[in-house]
Structure formats: structure tokens, C-alpha cells
Amino acid sequence: GAVVSQHPSWVICKSGTSVKIECRSLDFQATTMFWYRQFPKQSLMLMATSNEGSKATYEQGVEKDKFLINHASLTLSTLTVTSAHPEDSSFYICSATRGFLAKNIQYFGAGTRLSVL
Amino acid sequence: DQQVKQNSPSLSVQEGRISILNCDYTNSMFDYFLWYKKYPAEGPTFLISISSIKDKNEDGRFTVFLNKSAKHLSLHIVPSQPGDSAVYFCAASPLPTGANSKLTFGKGITLSVRP
């Protein structure tokens, strides 16, 4: 159990366009979902924390108008990179927690490789 | 300022031997520690965790040791198998623990187990 699906796995877009990435918990209801960004040979950097039905909490330095997060249900969160530019090219990965019984254990999607031309 | 450090970027061990992956942290507020394993083109998979009230947690071939005074933890894999070859991330979480708790990750260590 605890499968998290992320789609798409790879996207290439033109500069100035917006890209939506979906994160779904397939076999559990996710109380909280997290969005990370990873640069090559770097650690996973938390961008924001989202809870179903409420606004996401963004980490310092992350532009909330640039990276729109919607958590409409207990199984789906989306990250939209608006007006993408080449510097937004990165690996984006989501995770979800199952609830307090699972403590801090986060279950990750496979990630999305975004390339902005 | 990197709060979770995995100073060795890679480790190579012979199949059947022990793999020891190290992790150091600087934030004394960290209370819960996790190890994740990541294969290429896949997301990190939870491996094992330890709470700060313990100094050891064992699960099959995997054992995590925590030295809170030294702010150091290590993951031991014994015996190592070729299928263990992957990137291993150390992560830490502060109090209070729970579903909303943030994880701070290290950069990862690439483990290669030679047949």
C-alpha cells in the first residue's frame, strides 16, 4: 500500500507557458501532501506543504504566484508552474503522508522532469 | 546552511559485506530520522526510521544507529546485495512529529554493491 502516482513523468514546454503536474495517492487518503524540487546532485528542497481544502504553506523564497498548488481532494494535489522560464527547469517531486499513525513517513511519487525551452 | 549532511557522495562495497552510510545533522530540534532509497527514474522509497528516544532500530538487513550527542546517524546494510545499489537519502524532522512535519533531506549517497 501507500502508492503515490505523479503525472506527467517528463514534460517539455516553451518559455512563457504554464505546466500542471498532478500528484495522486492511489490507495490511501493523504492528509498532507508535499512538493519538492531537486537540482542535480542536490537534496530534495521542500517548496510547499498542502492540506486538503486549505491554502498551501510555502517555504521561504518560493514564489506562491509562480508555483500554484491546489489540493482539492484527499487524493489529489496539483502543482502549476505558471509562465515557466528556463530557470524553472528542474525535477519536481511530490509526497504524501497517510495520517498521524504513520508519523512523518512520506510516500513519494516518481517525480516530474520539467524542461523549459 | 545545510542542516542534514551526507558528506560522502558515493560508496562502493563488495556483495556480502557491510555497507555503512553516514549522516550528520546540525539542528538540535530534529527528533525523528528517516532513510530513503531511490532508484533511477523512481521516487524515494521509505526504508527505515528512528526516533530520538532510541539509539538503534533494526529491520532485517537494515539497521539505523543514532548518536544524538554527536548529531550523527548511520545506516548499516548487512549483507549488502547488488539490488541495494541506489541513492540513499537521510532525512530529519523536528518536533512535533506528525503528518504535517517537514522533512529536511541530505544530498544523498550513491551506493554501489559489486557482485
gemmi code that builds the backbone of each chain (N, CA, C; Angstrom):
import gemmi

chains = {
    "A": [
        ("GLY", (0.812, -1.206, 0.000), (0.000, 0.000, 0.000), (0.844, 1.253, 0.000)),
        ("ALA", (0.196, 2.399, 0.046), (0.836, 3.705, 0.066), (1.527, 4.022, -1.252)),
        ("VAL", (0.754, 3.985, -2.329), (1.283, 4.285, -3.655), (0.908, 5.709, -4.029)),
        ("VAL", (1.908, 6.447, -4.473), (1.695, 7.817, -4.925), (2.064, 7.886, -6.404)),
        ("SER", (1.142, 8.395, -7.173), (1.352, 8.492, -8.613), (1.536, 9.945, -9.002)),
        ("GLN", (2.489, 10.218, -9.848), (2.755, 11.577, -10.289), (2.757, 11.604, -11.815)),
        ("HIS", (2.110, 12.624, -12.345), (1.960, 12.703, -13.803), (2.032, 14.143, -14.268)),
        ("PRO", (2.728, 14.464, -15.351), (3.495, 13.535, -16.187), (4.857, 13.249, -15.580)),
        ("SER", (5.553, 12.298, -16.131), (6.891, 11.991, -15.634), (7.931, 12.912, -16.285)),
        ("TRP", (7.590, 13.429, -17.464), (8.530, 14.297, -18.164), (7.738, 15.262, -19.032)),
        ("VAL", (8.072, 16.511, -18.973), (7.377, 17.490, -19.797), (8.372, 18.517, -20.318)),
        ("ILE", (8.199, 18.848, -21.587), (8.994, 19.886, -22.225), (8.028, 20.967, -22.659)),
        ("CYS", (8.325, 22.206, -22.338), (7.409, 23.277, -22.724), (8.196, 24.499, -23.171)),
        ("LYS", (7.483, 25.380, -23.839), (8.099, 26.625, -24.284), (8.079, 27.649, -23.163)),
        ("SER", (9.025, 28.531, -23.185), (9.081, 29.596, -22.188), (7.807, 30.433, -22.246)),
        ("GLY", (7.247, 30.723, -21.087), (6.037, 31.537, -21.021), (4.757, 30.744, -20.860)),
        ("THR", (4.831, 29.456, -21.079), (3.634, 28.622, -20.915), (3.549, 28.103, -19.493)),
        ("SER", (2.365, 27.586, -19.154), (2.154, 27.034, -17.813), (2.082, 25.515, -17.888)),
        ("VAL", (2.554, 24.885, -16.852), (2.588, 23.423, -16.802), (1.948, 22.948, -15.509)),
        ("LYS", (1.071, 21.954, -15.627), (0.423, 21.402, -14.439), (0.944, 19.995, -14.179)),
        ("ILE", (1.284, 19.751, -12.926), (1.758, 18.430, -12.501), (0.781, 17.884, -11.466)),
        ("GLU", (0.380, 16.647, -11.649), (-0.586, 16.039, -10.729), (0.090, 15.034, -9.803)),
        ("CYS", (-0.403, 14.994, -8.593), (0.084, 14.044, -7.596), (-1.129, 13.370, -6.967)),
        ("ARG", (-1.203, 12.062, -7.088), (-2.351, 11.315, -6.566), (-1.915, 10.223, -5.602)),
        ("SER", (-2.630, 10.111, -4.508), (-2.447, 8.952, -3.635), (-3.458, 7.910, -4.092)),
        ("LEU", (-2.981, 6.752, -4.497), (-3.840, 5.784, -5.170), (-4.602, 4.871, -4.217)),
        ("ASP", (-4.024, 4.542, -3.094), (-4.664, 3.554, -2.222), (-4.818, 4.041, -0.792)),
        ("PHE", (-4.734, 5.352, -0.595), (-4.951, 5.896, 0.735), (-5.350, 7.357, 0.613)),
        ("GLN", (-5.917, 7.865, 1.680), (-6.264, 9.277, 1.713), (-5.123, 10.043, 2.363)),
        ("ALA", (-4.618, 10.989, 1.622), (-3.446, 11.721, 2.080), (-3.863, 12.940, 2.886)),
        ("THR", (-3.508, 12.965, 4.137), (-3.839, 14.125, 4.963), (-3.027, 15.338, 4.527)),
        ("THR", (-1.819, 15.096, 4.158), (-0.926, 16.173, 3.758), (-0.112, 15.754, 2.549)),
        ("MET", (0.090, 16.690, 1.658), (0.969, 16.447, 0.508), (2.054, 17.510, 0.478)),
        ("PHE", (3.205, 17.112, -0.009), (4.354, 17.994, -0.056), (4.869, 18.068, -1.493)),
        ("TRP", (5.396, 19.220, -1.839), (6.031, 19.394, -3.143), (7.494, 19.780, -2.950)),
        ("TYR", (8.357, 19.063, -3.662), (9.786, 19.279, -3.584), (10.335, 19.612, -4.962)),
        ("ARG", (11.518, 20.202, -4.924), (12.261, 20.462, -6.145), (13.671, 19.935, -5.923)),
        ("GLN", (14.233, 19.327, -6.935), (15.578, 18.798, -6.782), (16.440, 19.201, -7.965)),
        ("PHE", (17.567, 19.835, -7.671), (18.558, 20.145, -8.686), (19.575, 19.001, -8.713)),
        ("PRO", (20.282, 18.860, -9.836), (21.238, 17.749, -9.963), (22.226, 17.701, -8.807)),
        ("LYS", (22.361, 16.516, -8.253), (23.305, 16.249, -7.171), (23.040, 17.087, -5.923)),
        ("GLN", (21.813, 17.535, -5.792), (21.433, 18.283, -4.596), (20.334, 17.525, -3.862)),
        ("SER", (20.034, 17.992, -2.675), (18.995, 17.334, -1.903), (17.618, 17.785, -2.364)),
        ("LEU", (16.623, 17.087, -1.898), (15.249, 17.485, -2.157), (14.955, 18.740, -1.346)),
        ("MET", (14.515, 19.787, -2.026), (14.211, 21.042, -1.329), (12.698, 21.207, -1.253)),
        ("LEU", (12.177, 21.312, -0.055), (10.747, 21.469, 0.123), (10.297, 22.818, -0.412)),
        ("MET", (9.257, 22.776, -1.253), (8.693, 24.017, -1.786), (7.469, 24.442, -0.976)),
        ("ALA", (6.603, 23.486, -0.715), (5.356, 23.831, -0.039), (4.711, 22.593, 0.550)),
        ("THR", (3.854, 22.853, 1.536), (3.077, 21.815, 2.200), (1.612, 22.127, 1.964)),
        ("SER", (0.856, 21.121, 1.545), (-0.560, 21.402, 1.305), (-1.448, 20.414, 2.030)),
        ("ASN", (-2.527, 20.939, 2.576), (-3.558, 20.129, 3.215), (-4.857, 20.305, 2.444)),
        ("GLU", (-5.594, 19.235, 2.336), (-6.825, 19.258, 1.556), (-7.768, 20.349, 2.036)),
        ("GLY", (-8.211, 21.153, 1.079), (-9.202, 22.172, 1.389), (-8.670, 23.461, 1.966)),
        ("SER", (-7.373, 23.561, 2.118), (-6.812, 24.807, 2.649), (-5.645, 25.272, 1.782)),
        ("LYS", (-5.245, 26.496, 2.013), (-4.150, 27.045, 1.211), (-2.833, 26.382, 1.563)),
        ("ALA", (-1.985, 26.280, 0.559), (-0.678, 25.673, 0.790), (0.213, 26.608, 1.597)),
        ("THR", (1.110, 26.012, 2.347), (2.111, 26.773, 3.088), (3.424, 26.687, 2.332)),
        ("TYR", (3.913, 27.832, 1.885), (5.108, 27.862, 1.057), (6.351, 28.098, 1.906)),
        ("GLU", (7.435, 27.516, 1.483), (8.714, 27.742, 2.153), (9.260, 29.111, 1.738)),
        ("GLN", (10.118, 29.608, 2.578), (10.711, 30.912, 2.308), (11.443, 30.885, 0.976)),
        ("GLY", (11.203, 31.911, 0.175), (11.891, 32.007, -1.103), (11.147, 31.380, -2.260)),
        ("VAL", (10.067, 30.699, -1.978), (9.277, 30.084, -3.055), (8.128, 31.015, -3.408)),
        ("GLU", (8.024, 31.371, -4.672), (7.003, 32.322, -5.096), (5.655, 31.618, -5.234)),
        ("LYS", (4.709, 31.986, -4.413), (3.415, 31.317, -4.456), (2.635, 31.633, -5.723)),
        ("ASP", (2.886, 32.790, -6.327), (2.194, 33.116, -7.573), (2.811, 32.395, -8.760)),
        ("LYS", (4.019, 31.962, -8.586), (4.719, 31.241, -9.640), (4.379, 29.753, -9.599)),
        ("PHE", (4.323, 29.236, -8.413), (4.059, 27.811, -8.207), (2.726, 27.670, -7.474)),
        ("LEU", (1.679, 27.478, -8.258), (0.330, 27.393, -7.694), (0.034, 25.959, -7.283)),
        ("ILE", (-0.389, 25.817, -6.053), (-0.709, 24.487, -5.545), (-2.171, 24.425, -5.172)),
        ("ASN", (-2.824, 23.372, -5.674), (-4.224, 23.144, -5.364), (-4.375, 21.752, -4.799)),
        ("HIS", (-5.062, 21.648, -3.679), (-5.252, 20.342, -3.035), (-6.749, 20.154, -2.855)),
        ("ALA", (-7.411, 19.781, -3.953), (-8.873, 19.776, -3.984), (-9.503, 18.588, -3.280)),
        ("SER", (-8.761, 17.498, -3.168), (-9.336, 16.322, -2.518), (-8.256, 15.618, -1.707)),
        ("LEU", (-8.666, 14.608, -0.952), (-7.717, 13.879, -0.114), (-6.799, 12.970, -0.921)),
        ("THR", (-7.036, 12.898, -2.226), (-6.188, 12.031, -3.046), (-5.495, 12.764, -4.185)),
        ("LEU", (-5.691, 14.069, -4.302), (-5.123, 14.784, -5.441), (-4.619, 16.148, -5.042)),
        ("SER", (-3.380, 16.413, -5.426), (-2.806, 17.749, -5.312), (-2.153, 18.079, -6.654)),
        ("THR", (-2.238, 19.338, -7.062), (-1.612, 19.735, -8.317), (-0.665, 20.908, -8.091)),
        ("LEU", (0.393, 20.903, -8.853), (1.353, 21.999, -8.859), (1.364, 22.580, -10.261)),
        ("THR", (1.080, 23.860, -10.376), (1.120, 24.526, -11.679), (2.277, 25.513, -11.679)),
        ("VAL", (3.177, 25.313, -12.618), (4.284, 26.244, -12.801), (3.811, 27.256, -13.837)),
        ("THR", (3.565, 28.467, -13.400), (2.988, 29.466, -14.295), (4.095, 30.246, -15.006)),
        ("SER", (3.808, 30.581, -16.270), (4.755, 31.338, -17.074), (6.181, 30.797, -16.868)),
        ("ALA", (6.344, 29.555, -17.229), (7.618, 28.869, -16.977), (8.756, 29.493, -17.769)),
        ("HIS", (9.916, 29.533, -17.160), (11.119, 30.023, -17.796), (12.216, 28.976, -17.654)),
        ("PRO", (13.267, 29.072, -18.451), (14.321, 28.045, -18.394), (14.868, 27.790, -16.990)),
        ("GLU", (14.895, 28.792, -16.146), (15.424, 28.588, -14.782), (14.493, 27.734, -13.925)),
        ("ASP", (13.257, 27.515, -14.407), (12.324, 26.640, -13.692), (12.557, 25.178, -14.049)),
        ("SER", (13.406, 24.938, -15.016), (13.713, 23.550, -15.395), (14.323, 22.841, -14.195)),
        ("SER", (13.713, 21.731, -13.841), (14.154, 21.035, -12.637), (13.395, 19.723, -12.531)),
        ("PHE", (13.661, 19.019, -11.452), (12.946, 17.790, -11.133), (12.010, 18.112, -9.979)),
        ("TYR", (10.710, 17.922, -10.204), (9.713, 18.209, -9.182), (9.128, 16.891, -8.696)),
        ("ILE", (9.005, 16.766, -7.394), (8.535, 15.503, -6.838), (7.574, 15.767, -5.693)),
        ("CYS", (6.541, 14.979, -5.620), (5.557, 15.160, -4.557), (5.607, 13.986, -3.597)),
        ("SER", (5.064, 14.212, -2.431), (4.946, 13.129, -1.462), (3.659, 13.319, -0.672)),
        ("ALA", (3.260, 12.277, 0.033), (2.039, 12.341, 0.816), (2.217, 11.549, 2.098)),
        ("THR", (1.515, 11.982, 3.135), (1.512, 11.233, 4.381), (0.120, 10.652, 4.589)),
        ("ARG", (0.095, 9.548, 5.317), (-1.161, 8.823, 5.478), (-1.945, 9.256, 6.698)),
        ("GLY", (-1.342, 10.007, 7.537), (-2.041, 10.371, 8.762), (-1.127, 10.225, 9.944)),
        ("PHE", (-1.629, 10.568, 11.091), (-0.777, 10.638, 12.267), (-0.253, 9.271, 12.694)),
        ("LEU", (-0.982, 8.217, 12.372), (-0.480, 6.894, 12.745), (0.799, 6.559, 12.007)),
        ("ALA", (0.955, 7.173, 10.821), (2.145, 6.894, 10.030), (3.261, 7.866, 10.363)),
        ("LYS", (3.054, 8.665, 11.354), (4.065, 9.630, 11.793), (4.537, 10.470, 10.619)),
        ("ASN", (5.840, 10.600, 10.481), (6.384, 11.510, 9.478), (6.680, 10.835, 8.156)),
        ("ILE", (6.328, 9.579, 8.021), (6.731, 8.857, 6.830), (6.003, 9.427, 5.628)),
        ("GLN", (6.768, 9.884, 4.661), (6.207, 10.412, 3.431), (6.415, 9.395, 2.325)),
        ("TYR", (5.395, 9.268, 1.507), (5.444, 8.356, 0.359), (5.528, 9.206, -0.895)),
        ("PHE", (6.511, 8.893, -1.724), (6.842, 9.758, -2.842), (6.313, 9.253, -4.178)),
        ("GLY", (6.009, 10.210, -5.028), (5.776, 9.903, -6.430), (7.107, 9.712, -7.131)),
        ("ALA", (7.046, 9.398, -8.407), (8.270, 9.136, -9.170), (8.925, 10.411, -9.675)),
        ("GLY", (8.237, 11.530, -9.544), (8.822, 12.799, -9.959), (8.474, 13.187, -11.384)),
        ("THR", (8.648, 14.472, -11.666), (8.406, 15.038, -12.994), (9.621, 15.846, -13.414)),
        ("ARG", (10.161, 15.503, -14.546), (11.291, 16.250, -15.092), (10.736, 17.343, -15.993)),
        ("LEU", (10.930, 18.595, -15.616), (10.439, 19.726, -16.404), (11.604, 20.379, -17.125)),
        ("SER", (11.453, 20.498, -18.431), (12.453, 21.194, -19.252), (11.754, 22.343, -19.964)),
        ("VAL", (12.198, 23.554, -19.703), (11.608, 24.738, -20.321), (12.574, 25.272, -21.367)),
        ("LEU", (12.083, 25.349, -22.593), (12.961, 25.773, -23.699), (12.948, 27.289, -23.866)),
    ],
    "B": [
        ("ASP", (22.705, 27.029, 4.359), (23.146, 26.269, 5.513), (22.489, 24.893, 5.472)),
        ("GLN", (23.315, 23.876, 5.283), (22.768, 22.540, 5.130), (22.627, 21.899, 6.506)),
        ("GLN", (21.419, 21.578, 6.871), (21.179, 21.061, 8.210), (21.345, 19.547, 8.292)),
        ("VAL", (21.251, 18.893, 7.162), (21.468, 17.447, 7.109), (22.560, 17.197, 6.078)),
        ("LYS", (23.628, 16.577, 6.535), (24.789, 16.438, 5.667), (25.129, 14.975, 5.426)),
        ("GLN", (25.283, 14.651, 4.188), (25.810, 13.345, 3.809), (27.082, 13.649, 3.043)),
        ("ASN", (28.183, 13.623, 3.740), (29.428, 14.166, 3.209), (30.081, 13.295, 2.150)),
        ("SER", (29.787, 12.015, 2.180), (30.371, 11.143, 1.159), (29.368, 10.991, 0.028)),
        ("PRO", (29.718, 11.397, -1.177), (28.734, 11.305, -2.262), (28.533, 9.887, -2.774)),
        ("SER", (29.503, 9.015, -2.531), (29.363, 7.666, -3.061), (30.095, 6.658, -2.186)),
        ("LEU", (29.662, 5.413, -2.324), (30.261, 4.304, -1.562), (30.180, 3.048, -2.421)),
        ("SER", (31.263, 2.313, -2.477), (31.277, 1.060, -3.232), (31.703, -0.073, -2.307)),
        ("VAL", (30.909, -1.135, -2.260), (31.225, -2.270, -1.389), (31.047, -3.577, -2.148)),
        ("GLN", (31.676, -4.599, -1.644), (31.572, -5.924, -2.246), (30.300, -6.595, -1.747)),
        ("GLU", (29.671, -7.337, -2.631), (28.482, -8.108, -2.236), (28.809, -8.974, -1.020)),
        ("GLY", (27.877, -9.007, -0.068), (28.075, -9.821, 1.120), (28.709, -9.072, 2.277)),
        ("ARG", (29.357, -7.952, 1.975), (29.992, -7.155, 3.027), (28.992, -6.155, 3.598)),
        ("ILE", (29.443, -5.451, 4.629), (28.596, -4.447, 5.249), (28.739, -3.101, 4.527)),
        ("SER", (27.621, -2.434, 4.349), (27.619, -1.054, 3.851), (27.268, -0.155, 5.029)),
        ("ILE", (28.053, 0.891, 5.206), (27.778, 1.859, 6.276), (27.644, 3.235, 5.645)),
        ("LEU", (26.451, 3.777, 5.752), (26.175, 5.087, 5.187), (25.985, 6.074, 6.339)),
        ("ASN", (26.706, 7.163, 6.275), (26.708, 8.117, 7.373), (25.919, 9.379, 7.081)),
        ("CYS", (25.464, 9.982, 8.144), (24.668, 11.208, 8.028), (24.885, 12.043, 9.287)),
        ("ASP", (25.113, 13.320, 9.118), (25.271, 14.239, 10.248), (24.233, 15.338, 10.154)),
        ("TYR", (23.828, 15.849, 11.282), (22.872, 16.948, 11.274), (23.304, 18.027, 12.254)),
        ("THR", (22.790, 19.215, 12.030), (23.216, 20.336, 12.872), (22.094, 20.870, 13.754)),
        ("ASN", (20.866, 20.614, 13.372), (19.733, 21.185, 14.102), (19.364, 20.298, 15.290)),
        ("SER", (19.529, 20.814, 16.462), (19.251, 20.029, 17.666), (17.748, 19.816, 17.878)),
        ("MET", (16.926, 20.499, 17.073), (15.477, 20.317, 17.198), (14.988, 19.097, 16.423)),
        ("PHE", (15.847, 18.493, 15.637), (15.435, 17.297, 14.915), (15.162, 16.166, 15.894)),
        ("ASP", (14.039, 15.478, 15.660), (13.609, 14.477, 16.627), (13.391, 13.106, 15.998)),
        ("TYR", (13.208, 13.098, 14.701), (12.850, 11.854, 14.028), (13.653, 11.787, 12.740)),
        ("PHE", (14.222, 10.611, 12.487), (15.152, 10.495, 11.367), (14.734, 9.320, 10.473)),
        ("LEU", (14.895, 9.526, 9.184), (14.447, 8.517, 8.230), (15.520, 8.296, 7.167)),
        ("TRP", (15.527, 7.122, 6.634), (16.359, 6.814, 5.464), (15.445, 6.424, 4.318)),
        ("TYR", (15.762, 6.985, 3.157), (15.034, 6.678, 1.944), (16.018, 6.136, 0.923)),
        ("LYS", (15.497, 5.286, 0.059), (16.291, 4.682, -1.007), (15.663, 5.100, -2.333)),
        ("LYS", (16.516, 5.442, -3.301), (15.968, 5.904, -4.576), (16.687, 5.238, -5.741)),
        ("TYR", (15.891, 4.583, -6.572), (16.406, 4.057, -7.834), (16.207, 5.108, -8.922)),
        ("PRO", (16.987, 5.057, -9.995), (16.802, 6.000, -11.101), (15.381, 5.968, -11.649)),
        ("ALA", (14.860, 7.122, -11.970), (13.532, 7.278, -12.562), (12.398, 6.838, -11.623)),
        ("GLU", (12.692, 6.700, -10.349), (11.648, 6.383, -9.373), (11.721, 7.385, -8.235)),
        ("GLY", (10.629, 7.497, -7.478), (10.663, 8.346, -6.302), (11.349, 7.655, -5.138)),
        ("PRO", (11.776, 8.413, -4.139), (12.383, 7.797, -2.948), (11.404, 6.863, -2.250)),
        ("THR", (11.911, 5.775, -1.752), (11.110, 4.786, -1.027), (11.570, 4.738, 0.417)),
        ("PHE", (10.622, 4.811, 1.313), (10.958, 4.762, 2.742), (11.607, 3.437, 3.098)),
        ("LEU", (12.673, 3.525, 3.868), (13.443, 2.324, 4.223), (13.315, 2.009, 5.712)),
        ("ILE", (13.719, 2.937, 6.535), (13.739, 2.711, 7.974), (13.814, 4.062, 8.671)),
        ("SER", (13.331, 4.087, 9.911), (13.360, 5.344, 10.650), (13.775, 5.095, 12.097)),
        ("ILE", (14.053, 6.178, 12.797), (14.397, 6.075, 14.207), (13.982, 7.348, 14.925)),
        ("SER", (13.457, 7.174, 16.097), (13.102, 8.306, 16.929), (14.277, 8.656, 17.827)),
        ("SER", (14.327, 9.892, 18.276), (15.471, 10.332, 19.073), (15.529, 9.682, 20.453)),
        ("ILE", (14.461, 9.009, 20.840), (14.484, 8.344, 22.147), (15.188, 6.992, 22.066)),
        ("LYS", (15.510, 6.587, 20.859), (16.210, 5.315, 20.669), (17.599, 5.566, 20.120)),
        ("ASP", (18.462, 4.570, 20.233), (19.757, 4.692, 19.595), (19.982, 3.632, 18.520)),
        ("LYS", (19.002, 2.777, 18.364), (19.134, 1.728, 17.346), (17.768, 1.251, 16.926)),
        ("ASN", (17.629, 1.001, 15.632), (16.412, 0.381, 15.123), (16.813, -0.567, 14.005)),
        ("GLU", (16.268, -1.763, 14.068), (16.685, -2.800, 13.134), (15.490, -3.335, 12.364)),
        ("ASP", (15.693, -3.565, 11.074), (14.639, -4.142, 10.251), (15.308, -5.020, 9.204)),
        ("GLY", (15.365, -6.308, 9.507), (16.007, -7.223, 8.558), (17.476, -6.917, 8.390)),
        ("ARG", (17.882, -6.693, 7.149), (19.305, -6.401, 6.881), (19.685, -4.949, 7.192)),
        ("PHE", (18.711, -4.135, 7.513), (18.952, -2.706, 7.702), (18.884, -2.335, 9.180)),
        ("THR", (19.896, -1.629, 9.625), (19.931, -1.128, 10.994), (20.336, 0.329, 10.962)),
        ("VAL", (19.601, 1.154, 11.693), (19.976, 2.555, 11.803), (20.420, 2.809, 13.235)),
        ("PHE", (21.542, 3.500, 13.356), (22.090, 3.869, 14.654), (22.037, 5.383, 14.784)),
        ("LEU", (21.669, 5.836, 15.977), (21.613, 7.268, 16.221), (22.488, 7.624, 17.418)),
        ("ASN", (23.390, 8.570, 17.217), (24.201, 9.114, 18.307), (23.804, 10.575, 18.449)),
        ("LYS", (22.888, 10.803, 19.368), (22.313, 12.139, 19.480), (23.331, 13.174, 19.956)),
        ("SER", (24.216, 12.773, 20.839), (25.206, 13.729, 21.337), (26.148, 14.185, 20.230)),
        ("ALA", (26.418, 13.293, 19.299), (27.290, 13.631, 18.177), (26.516, 14.148, 16.979)),
        ("LYS", (25.187, 14.133, 17.075), (24.316, 14.522, 15.958), (24.697, 13.732, 14.714)),
        ("HIS", (24.738, 12.440, 14.891), (25.190, 11.561, 13.822), (24.321, 10.323, 13.776)),
        ("LEU", (23.976, 9.926, 12.556), (23.312, 8.641, 12.402), (23.930, 7.883, 11.244)),
        ("SER", (23.747, 6.589, 11.293), (24.310, 5.766, 10.230), (23.336, 4.645, 9.884)),
        ("LEU", (23.400, 4.239, 8.652), (22.603, 3.117, 8.166), (23.560, 1.984, 7.828)),
        ("HIS", (23.321, 0.833, 8.427), (24.124, -0.343, 8.142), (23.288, -1.327, 7.340)),
        ("ILE", (23.880, -1.817, 6.282), (23.215, -2.830, 5.470), (24.124, -4.056, 5.467)),
        ("VAL", (23.585, -5.153, 6.007), (24.422, -6.345, 6.030), (23.564, -7.602, 5.915)),
        ("PRO", (23.878, -8.514, 5.010), (24.909, -8.373, 3.989), (24.421, -7.524, 2.821)),
        ("SER", (25.298, -6.815, 2.196), (24.933, -5.979, 1.046), (24.669, -6.857, -0.169)),
        ("GLN", (23.689, -6.438, -0.951), (23.327, -7.177, -2.157), (23.358, -6.227, -3.361)),
        ("PRO", (23.602, -6.744, -4.552), (23.623, -5.860, -5.729), (22.355, -5.030, -5.885)),
        ("GLY", (21.223, -5.582, -5.500), (19.953, -4.857, -5.575), (19.874, -3.676, -4.630)),
        ("ASP", (20.824, -3.575, -3.713), (20.857, -2.430, -2.804), (21.480, -1.213, -3.465)),
        ("SER", (22.071, -1.390, -4.617), (22.694, -0.270, -5.332), (21.636, 0.777, -5.655)),
        ("ALA", (21.811, 1.954, -5.116), (20.810, 3.021, -5.253), (21.372, 4.273, -4.593)),
        ("VAL", (20.591, 5.336, -4.629), (20.938, 6.545, -3.874), (20.177, 6.500, -2.558)),
        ("TYR", (20.857, 6.751, -1.464), (20.253, 6.716, -0.146), (20.230, 8.131, 0.442)),
        ("PHE", (19.042, 8.564, 0.809), (18.869, 9.879, 1.401), (18.595, 9.737, 2.888)),
        ("CYS", (19.254, 10.562, 3.643), (18.982, 10.719, 5.067), (18.036, 11.912, 5.207)),
        ("ALA", (17.057, 11.802, 6.079), (16.120, 12.907, 6.285), (15.843, 13.064, 7.770)),
        ("ALA", (15.501, 14.276, 8.170), (15.243, 14.548, 9.576), (14.011, 15.419, 9.719)),
        ("SER", (13.344, 15.251, 10.834), (12.128, 16.004, 11.100), (12.134, 16.520, 12.533)),
        ("PRO", (11.660, 17.761, 12.729), (11.656, 18.298, 14.091), (10.368, 17.951, 14.824)),
        ("LEU", (10.317, 18.252, 16.102), (9.077, 18.186, 16.859), (8.173, 19.332, 16.400)),
        ("PRO", (6.880, 19.209, 16.480), (6.203, 17.964, 16.813), (6.111, 17.049, 15.605)),
        ("THR", (6.177, 15.780, 15.837), (6.079, 14.839, 14.730), (4.609, 14.667, 14.355)),
        ("GLY", (4.390, 14.265, 13.134), (3.022, 14.104, 12.678), (2.953, 14.242, 11.177)),
        ("ALA", (1.749, 14.177, 10.659), (1.569, 14.170, 9.216), (2.059, 15.454, 8.566)),
        ("ASN", (2.004, 16.563, 9.301), (2.420, 17.845, 8.723), (3.907, 18.113, 8.853)),
        ("SER", (4.612, 17.221, 9.518), (6.009, 17.505, 9.808), (6.839, 17.546, 8.544)),
        ("LYS", (7.673, 18.556, 8.456), (8.541, 18.704, 7.299), (9.752, 17.801, 7.446)),
        ("LEU", (10.238, 17.365, 6.315), (11.475, 16.604, 6.291), (12.569, 17.440, 5.656)),
        ("THR", (13.738, 17.414, 6.243), (14.918, 18.037, 5.658), (15.841, 16.933, 5.194)),
        ("PHE", (16.192, 16.977, 3.933), (16.962, 15.901, 3.319), (18.429, 16.260, 3.165)),
        ("GLY", (19.279, 15.228, 3.202), (20.655, 15.368, 2.782), (20.736, 15.239, 1.271)),
        ("LYS", (21.956, 15.347, 0.743), (22.135, 15.296, -0.703), (22.101, 13.881, -1.259)),
        ("GLY", (22.242, 12.912, -0.390), (22.198, 11.529, -0.853), (23.577, 10.928, -1.037)),
        ("ILE", (23.627, 9.617, -0.892), (24.857, 8.846, -1.124), (24.534, 7.779, -2.156)),
        ("THR", (25.370, 7.681, -3.168), (25.173, 6.634, -4.168), (25.935, 5.389, -3.734)),
        ("LEU", (25.193, 4.341, -3.457), (25.798, 3.072, -3.036), (25.870, 2.125, -4.233)),
        ("SER", (27.038, 1.573, -4.446), (27.227, 0.561, -5.497), (27.705, -0.711, -4.828)),
        ("VAL", (26.969, -1.788, -5.036), (27.355, -3.077, -4.471), (27.865, -3.945, -5.611)),
        ("ARG", (29.114, -4.293, -5.549), (29.768, -5.062, -6.621), (29.510, -6.554, -6.422)),
        ("PRO", (29.103, -7.233, -7.497), (28.845, -8.682, -7.371), (30.136, -9.437, -7.068)),
    ],
}
model = gemmi.Model(1)
for chain_id, residues in chains.items():
    chain = gemmi.Chain(chain_id)
    for i, (resn, *xyz) in enumerate(residues, 1):
        res = gemmi.Residue()
        res.name, res.seqid = resn, gemmi.SeqId(i, " ")
        for name, pos in zip(("N", "CA", "C"), xyz):
            atom = gemmi.Atom()
            atom.name, atom.element = name, gemmi.Element(name[0])
            atom.pos, atom.b_iso = gemmi.Position(*pos), 0.0
            res.add_atom(atom)
        chain.add_residue(res)
    model.add_chain(chain)
structure = gemmi.Structure()
structure.add_model(model)
structure.setup_entities()
